[in-house]
């Protein structure tokens, strides 16, 4: 009973954070085969389901729409696994991106509307940044599947694209994996800039809220 009560007290956004944690650090360690191995669609499915936890008000139209988008996205994610096809890949990518963008917008709105900086808001900020990395991984996966020469990965492992996407997002860029085509280069620049703008604007907003509450 105490464990159950403790879990209920946790911010609901922690589930998305855990889903992304598994996506970045656990599944890539397990996966050693192909980009369409089971850990790819499984990890995306976990994140898609955990995205439903970002909406604070449970009885809203946004939640119903998000439920529908998540269900369709998971369907196409597994369609890619069982029926590899460029058309299905593109459709799956579109639905996944729509879900991730919706979740990001909802979290940013909730961060802006929040009156104080508490653990929930901090987790939302972290989730928002990491979700950009997940979207980048998804985009790189599509680009690589359409053209295997677009990104200079040494193997076809899911872990390589997760690694490359987050290293690029954080602007570390070791150089062991690099974009080779114009599309891959433009996407890298886009997500690199998006990550830096997110950190600059959202973190500044959070610091401003914290100082404002402290002064009041």
Residue frames as qw, qx, qy, qz and C-alpha x, y, z in Angstrom:
[[0.000, 0.885, 0.467, 0.000, 0.00, 0.00, 0.00],
 [0.308, -0.791, 0.092, 0.521, 2.80, 2.44, 0.86],
 [0.399, -0.126, 0.598, 0.683, 4.49, 1.77, -2.47],
 [0.194, 0.612, 0.680, 0.354, 1.20, 2.40, -4.32],
 [0.139, -0.930, -0.281, 0.193, 0.62, 5.65, -2.45],
 [0.399, -0.586, 0.304, 0.637, 4.19, 6.77, -3.15],
 [0.362, 0.172, 0.677, 0.617, 3.73, 6.08, -6.87],
 [0.080, 0.796, 0.578, 0.160, 0.49, 8.08, -6.92],
 [0.259, -0.872, -0.077, 0.408, 2.29, 11.06, -5.39],
 [0.487, -0.188, 0.453, 0.722, 4.84, 11.12, -8.22],
 [0.325, 0.564, -0.110, -0.751, 4.22, 13.72, -10.96],
 [0.833, 0.376, 0.383, -0.132, 2.53, 12.05, -13.95],
 [0.466, 0.828, -0.294, -0.107, 5.21, 13.50, -16.24],
 [0.386, -0.576, 0.719, 0.035, 7.75, 11.12, -14.70],
 [0.813, 0.192, 0.549, -0.030, 6.32, 8.32, -16.89],
 [0.620, 0.783, -0.014, 0.048, 7.33, 10.11, -20.09],
 [0.058, -0.835, 0.544, -0.061, 10.76, 10.79, -18.60],
 [0.648, -0.278, 0.708, -0.029, 11.17, 7.09, -17.80],
 [0.803, 0.484, 0.346, -0.020, 10.01, 6.15, -21.31],
 [0.418, 0.872, -0.243, 0.075, 12.60, 8.45, -22.88],
 [0.361, -0.675, 0.641, -0.061, 15.26, 7.15, -20.45],
 [0.788, 0.016, 0.615, 0.027, 14.64, 3.59, -21.67],
 [0.673, 0.727, 0.139, 0.011, 14.66, 4.85, -25.27],
 [0.223, 0.890, -0.382, 0.106, 18.09, 6.49, -24.89],
 [0.151, -0.650, 0.712, -0.219, 19.97, 4.30, -22.42],
 [0.666, -0.138, 0.693, -0.238, 18.36, 0.84, -22.19],
 [0.836, 0.440, 0.290, -0.151, 17.06, -0.30, -25.59],
 [0.473, 0.787, -0.395, -0.035, 20.19, 0.78, -27.53],
 [0.233, -0.555, 0.786, -0.137, 22.27, -1.42, -25.20],
 [0.716, 0.074, 0.663, -0.205, 20.02, -4.39, -25.93],
 [0.731, 0.646, 0.144, -0.163, 19.70, -3.83, -29.65],
 [0.361, -0.542, 0.601, 0.463, 22.59, -5.12, -31.76],
 [0.558, 0.288, 0.737, 0.249, 20.82, -6.05, -34.97],
 [0.241, 0.386, 0.488, 0.744, 18.91, -3.90, -37.47],
 [0.117, -0.070, 0.108, -0.985, 17.11, -0.58, -37.41],
 [0.648, -0.181, -0.289, -0.681, 13.81, -2.45, -37.78],
 [0.380, -0.029, -0.884, 0.271, 14.55, -4.92, -35.00],
 [0.395, -0.637, -0.653, -0.109, 11.86, -5.26, -32.33],
 [0.420, -0.480, -0.354, 0.684, 13.50, -2.78, -29.93],
 [0.092, 0.090, 0.249, 0.960, 12.98, 0.07, -32.40],
 [0.383, -0.447, -0.482, -0.649, 9.16, -0.10, -32.62],
 [0.593, -0.500, -0.602, 0.190, 8.89, -1.27, -29.00],
 [0.381, -0.275, -0.259, 0.844, 10.78, 1.76, -27.67],
 [0.105, -0.177, -0.271, -0.940, 8.77, 4.17, -29.82],
 [0.489, -0.483, -0.638, -0.347, 5.55, 2.53, -28.60],
 [0.522, -0.458, -0.526, 0.491, 6.53, 3.04, -24.94],
 [0.181, -0.149, -0.054, 0.971, 7.24, 6.72, -25.53],
 [0.256, -0.292, -0.489, -0.781, 3.99, 7.20, -27.46],
 [0.540, -0.541, -0.640, -0.075, 1.98, 5.65, -24.63],
 [0.483, -0.423, -0.389, 0.661, 3.82, 7.61, -21.94],
 [0.104, 0.205, 0.188, 0.955, 3.14, 10.84, -23.84],
 [0.381, -0.606, -0.565, -0.411, -0.48, 10.59, -22.65],
 [0.560, -0.533, -0.463, 0.434, 0.78, 11.45, -19.15],
 [0.330, 0.066, -0.018, 0.941, 1.76, 15.00, -20.14],
 [0.258, -0.523, -0.340, -0.738, -1.80, 16.35, -20.12],
 [0.005, 0.088, -0.668, 0.739, -2.70, 17.56, -16.65],
 [0.573, 0.141, 0.280, -0.758, -6.46, 17.95, -17.16],
 [0.304, -0.038, 0.943, 0.129, -7.67, 14.45, -17.91],
 [0.377, 0.592, 0.708, -0.076, -11.17, 15.25, -19.22],
 [0.118, 0.692, -0.158, -0.694, -10.32, 17.44, -22.18],
 [0.781, 0.593, 0.057, -0.185, -10.67, 17.30, -25.93],
 [0.197, 0.771, -0.605, -0.036, -6.87, 17.45, -26.23],
 [0.436, -0.326, 0.828, -0.139, -6.56, 14.12, -24.43],
 [0.779, 0.350, 0.473, -0.217, -9.11, 12.44, -26.71],
 [0.578, 0.780, -0.208, -0.118, -7.33, 13.73, -29.82],
 [0.023, -0.684, 0.727, -0.061, -3.97, 12.63, -28.42],
 [0.676, -0.083, 0.707, -0.192, -5.35, 9.16, -27.63],
 [0.789, 0.551, 0.228, -0.151, -6.44, 8.79, -31.25],
 [0.389, 0.824, -0.411, -0.010, -3.13, 10.02, -32.65],
 [0.300, -0.546, 0.772, -0.128, -1.13, 7.77, -30.32],
 [0.783, 0.118, 0.584, -0.178, -3.20, 4.70, -31.28],
 [0.728, 0.683, 0.029, -0.062, -2.75, 5.37, -35.02],
 [0.141, 0.823, -0.547, 0.050, 0.96, 6.10, -34.56],
 [0.509, -0.370, 0.768, -0.121, 1.59, 2.85, -32.68],
 [0.833, 0.361, 0.390, -0.152, -0.31, 0.95, -35.39],
 [0.622, 0.766, -0.160, 0.032, 1.94, 2.33, -38.13],
 [0.174, -0.735, 0.649, -0.088, 5.10, 1.89, -36.04],
 [0.633, -0.154, 0.755, -0.068, 4.42, -1.85, -35.90],
 [0.766, 0.599, 0.195, -0.125, 3.31, -1.89, -39.55],
 [0.271, 0.837, -0.474, -0.031, 6.83, -0.72, -40.38],
 [0.385, -0.476, 0.785, -0.093, 8.23, -3.66, -38.45],
 [0.680, 0.156, 0.711, -0.088, 6.07, -6.32, -40.12],
 [0.620, 0.637, 0.410, 0.202, 5.77, -4.68, -43.57],
 [0.361, -0.514, 0.187, 0.755, 8.86, -2.59, -44.39],
 [0.411, 0.627, 0.517, 0.414, 7.81, -0.16, -47.11],
 [0.279, 0.099, -0.014, 0.955, 8.75, 3.44, -47.94],
 [0.305, -0.514, -0.358, -0.717, 5.11, 4.59, -48.02],
 [0.693, -0.579, -0.430, -0.003, 4.37, 3.07, -44.60],
 [0.601, -0.164, -0.243, 0.744, 7.61, 4.56, -43.26],
 [0.074, 0.280, 0.104, 0.952, 6.57, 8.04, -44.38],
 [0.507, -0.568, -0.397, -0.513, 3.01, 7.69, -43.01],
 [0.739, -0.449, -0.412, 0.287, 4.35, 6.39, -39.69],
 [0.452, 0.005, -0.140, 0.881, 6.84, 9.25, -39.54],
 [0.140, -0.452, -0.226, -0.851, 4.11, 11.86, -40.17],
 [0.643, -0.596, -0.386, -0.288, 1.83, 10.53, -37.42],
 [0.734, -0.321, -0.333, 0.497, 4.69, 10.18, -34.93],
 [0.308, 0.160, -0.042, 0.937, 5.93, 13.70, -35.59],
 [0.339, -0.560, -0.301, -0.694, 2.37, 15.05, -35.16],
 [0.739, -0.547, -0.393, 0.029, 2.10, 13.28, -31.78],
 [0.655, -0.193, -0.221, 0.696, 5.50, 14.53, -30.59],
 [0.116, 0.324, 0.091, 0.934, 4.86, 18.10, -31.73],
 [0.502, -0.614, -0.366, -0.487, 1.43, 18.08, -30.04],
 [0.761, -0.476, -0.349, 0.269, 2.96, 16.79, -26.80],
 [0.511, 0.012, -0.107, 0.853, 5.75, 19.39, -26.97],
 [0.101, -0.477, -0.204, -0.849, 3.28, 22.23, -27.54],
 [0.644, -0.615, -0.385, -0.244, 1.09, 21.04, -24.66],
 [0.734, -0.347, -0.289, 0.507, 4.07, 20.85, -22.30],
 [0.327, 0.176, -0.002, 0.929, 5.34, 24.29, -23.31],
 [0.322, -0.584, -0.297, -0.683, 1.85, 25.76, -22.76],
 [0.737, -0.572, -0.358, 0.012, 1.69, 24.16, -19.32],
 [0.635, -0.129, -0.196, 0.736, 5.17, 25.47, -18.47],
 [0.093, 0.362, 0.114, 0.921, 4.19, 29.01, -19.51],
 [0.497, -0.585, -0.315, -0.558, 0.90, 28.86, -17.55],
 [0.712, -0.332, -0.527, 0.325, 2.50, 27.46, -14.39],
 [0.245, -0.934, -0.032, -0.257, 2.58, 29.90, -11.47],
 [0.464, -0.753, 0.465, -0.015, 5.61, 28.41, -9.74],
 [0.520, 0.507, -0.686, -0.038, 8.66, 26.32, -10.48],
 [0.752, -0.353, 0.467, -0.303, 8.13, 22.92, -8.88],
 [0.442, -0.261, 0.830, 0.218, 9.41, 19.38, -9.64],
 [0.613, 0.521, 0.592, -0.052, 6.57, 18.87, -12.15],
 [0.354, 0.915, -0.049, -0.189, 7.61, 21.91, -14.19],
 [0.182, -0.689, 0.663, 0.229, 11.29, 20.91, -14.09],
 [0.563, 0.036, 0.817, 0.118, 10.42, 17.41, -15.35],
 [0.553, 0.738, 0.368, -0.122, 8.31, 18.98, -18.12],
 [0.144, 0.895, -0.340, -0.249, 11.26, 21.12, -19.21],
 [0.333, -0.423, 0.820, 0.194, 13.55, 18.06, -19.30],
 [0.610, 0.333, 0.718, -0.023, 10.93, 16.03, -21.18],
 [0.453, 0.849, 0.112, -0.247, 10.51, 18.76, -23.77],
 [0.044, 0.777, -0.574, -0.256, 14.22, 18.86, -24.54],
 [0.393, -0.210, 0.889, 0.102, 14.61, 15.08, -24.67],
 [0.620, 0.519, 0.557, -0.188, 11.52, 14.80, -26.87],
 [0.363, 0.835, -0.259, -0.323, 13.30, 16.96, -29.44],
 [0.129, -0.509, 0.836, 0.157, 16.03, 14.30, -29.45],
 [0.543, 0.193, 0.811, -0.106, 13.45, 11.56, -29.96],
 [0.558, 0.752, 0.209, -0.283, 11.96, 13.48, -32.91],
 [0.156, 0.775, -0.550, -0.269, 15.46, 13.90, -34.33],
 [0.350, -0.232, 0.906, 0.060, 16.08, 10.16, -33.99],
 [0.600, 0.471, 0.615, -0.202, 12.78, 9.43, -35.72],
 [0.440, 0.841, -0.088, -0.301, 13.64, 11.83, -38.56],
 [0.015, -0.645, 0.737, 0.202, 17.13, 10.36, -38.98],
 [0.531, 0.024, 0.845, -0.058, 15.64, 6.87, -39.02],
 [0.623, 0.661, 0.360, -0.211, 13.35, 7.82, -41.92],
 [0.278, 0.852, -0.366, -0.250, 16.18, 9.55, -43.82],
 [0.222, -0.472, 0.847, 0.107, 18.45, 6.54, -43.33],
 [0.608, 0.220, 0.755, -0.112, 15.77, 4.04, -44.37],
 [0.581, 0.766, 0.171, -0.213, 15.07, 5.98, -47.58],
 [0.579, 0.720, -0.329, 0.194, 18.79, 6.34, -48.36],
 [0.889, -0.376, -0.097, 0.242, 21.38, 4.24, -46.53],
 [0.633, 0.221, -0.038, 0.741, 24.15, 6.59, -47.68],
 [0.097, -0.855, -0.177, -0.479, 22.55, 9.67, -46.08],
 [0.478, -0.791, 0.307, -0.226, 24.22, 9.14, -42.68],
 [0.505, 0.518, -0.680, 0.120, 27.64, 7.54, -42.23],
 [0.758, -0.437, 0.363, -0.320, 26.68, 4.93, -39.66],
 [0.043, 0.490, -0.866, -0.095, 29.10, 2.00, -39.42],
 [0.047, 0.147, 0.988, -0.033, 26.33, -0.50, -38.72],
 [0.328, -0.386, -0.513, -0.693, 22.54, -0.70, -39.07],
 [0.336, -0.329, -0.777, 0.418, 21.87, -0.67, -35.34],
 [0.220, -0.842, -0.425, -0.250, 19.08, 1.34, -33.73],
 [0.588, -0.655, -0.132, 0.456, 21.60, 2.43, -31.10],
 [0.502, 0.023, 0.244, 0.829, 23.78, 4.24, -33.68],
 [0.012, 0.596, 0.402, 0.695, 20.99, 6.58, -34.76],
 [0.499, -0.806, -0.318, 0.010, 19.96, 7.28, -31.16],
 [0.649, -0.412, 0.023, 0.639, 23.59, 8.09, -30.35],
 [0.366, 0.227, 0.334, 0.839, 24.09, 10.28, -33.43],
 [0.137, -0.743, -0.453, -0.473, 20.82, 12.19, -32.90],
 [0.523, -0.819, -0.216, 0.095, 21.43, 13.11, -29.26],
 [0.631, -0.279, 0.118, 0.714, 25.13, 13.87, -29.77],
 [0.240, 0.397, 0.378, 0.801, 24.14, 16.27, -32.57],
 [0.293, -0.812, -0.420, -0.280, 21.30, 17.79, -30.52],
 [0.590, -0.741, -0.092, 0.308, 23.67, 18.58, -27.67],
 [0.372, 0.903, -0.204, 0.071, 26.16, 20.03, -30.23],
 [0.658, -0.547, 0.477, 0.200, 28.94, 17.74, -28.99],
 [0.734, 0.655, -0.112, -0.141, 29.48, 16.16, -32.41],
 [0.668, -0.480, 0.503, 0.266, 32.41, 13.75, -32.09],
 [0.327, 0.652, -0.476, -0.492, 32.48, 13.33, -35.87],
 [0.299, -0.159, 0.936, 0.098, 32.40, 9.52, -35.92],
 [0.303, 0.533, 0.779, 0.131, 28.96, 9.68, -37.53],
 [0.004, 0.401, -0.073, -0.913, 28.08, 12.51, -39.91],
 [0.601, 0.617, 0.382, -0.335, 25.32, 13.51, -42.36],
 [0.478, -0.120, 0.615, 0.615, 26.26, 12.88, -46.00],
 [0.207, 0.540, 0.634, 0.513, 23.34, 14.18, -48.07],
 [0.024, -0.351, -0.026, -0.936, 21.82, 17.66, -48.27],
 [0.615, -0.526, -0.356, -0.468, 18.60, 16.55, -46.54],
 [0.784, -0.347, -0.412, 0.308, 20.50, 14.93, -43.69],
 [0.415, 0.085, -0.196, 0.884, 22.66, 18.04, -43.27],
 [0.228, -0.442, -0.151, -0.854, 19.67, 20.40, -43.23],
 [0.727, -0.508, -0.404, -0.224, 17.83, 18.23, -40.69],
 [0.698, -0.189, -0.382, 0.575, 20.92, 18.20, -38.45],
 [0.161, 0.214, -0.085, 0.960, 21.13, 22.01, -38.57],
 [0.454, -0.493, -0.327, -0.666, 17.36, 22.33, -37.93],
 [0.776, -0.495, -0.391, -0.020, 17.32, 20.14, -34.82],
 [0.597, -0.043, -0.303, 0.741, 20.62, 21.56, -33.54],
 [0.023, -0.316, -0.004, -0.948, 19.16, 25.07, -33.69],
 [0.608, -0.501, -0.385, -0.481, 15.84, 23.91, -32.23],
 [0.761, -0.340, -0.457, 0.309, 17.59, 22.36, -29.24],
 [0.409, 0.011, -0.225, 0.884, 19.64, 25.49, -28.55],
 [0.232, -0.388, -0.171, -0.876, 16.64, 27.82, -28.92],
 [0.697, -0.486, -0.484, -0.209, 14.61, 25.59, -26.60],
 [0.666, -0.275, -0.409, 0.561, 17.30, 25.73, -23.92],
 [0.221, 0.149, -0.064, 0.962, 17.75, 29.48, -24.30],
 [0.353, -0.389, -0.239, -0.817, 14.07, 30.46, -24.25],
 [0.738, -0.443, -0.458, -0.224, 12.51, 27.88, -21.90],
 [0.662, -0.212, -0.440, 0.568, 15.32, 27.91, -19.34],
 [0.112, 0.195, -0.100, 0.969, 15.26, 31.73, -19.30],
 [0.512, -0.445, -0.324, -0.659, 11.49, 31.56, -18.76],
 [0.775, -0.385, -0.492, 0.095, 11.88, 29.12, -15.85],
 [0.496, -0.059, -0.337, 0.798, 14.59, 31.21, -14.22],
 [0.123, -0.328, -0.079, -0.933, 12.38, 34.29, -14.60],
 [0.665, -0.476, -0.406, -0.407, 9.45, 32.51, -12.92],
 [0.743, -0.271, -0.473, 0.388, 11.68, 31.28, -10.11],
 [0.317, 0.057, -0.222, 0.920, 13.11, 34.73, -9.41],
 [0.324, -0.404, -0.231, -0.824, 9.66, 36.31, -9.60],
 [0.742, -0.465, -0.454, -0.166, 8.25, 33.84, -7.07],
 [0.649, -0.153, -0.407, 0.625, 11.26, 34.35, -4.83],
 [0.104, 0.208, -0.083, 0.969, 10.82, 38.13, -4.85],
 [0.511, -0.434, -0.292, -0.682, 7.09, 37.82, -4.13]]
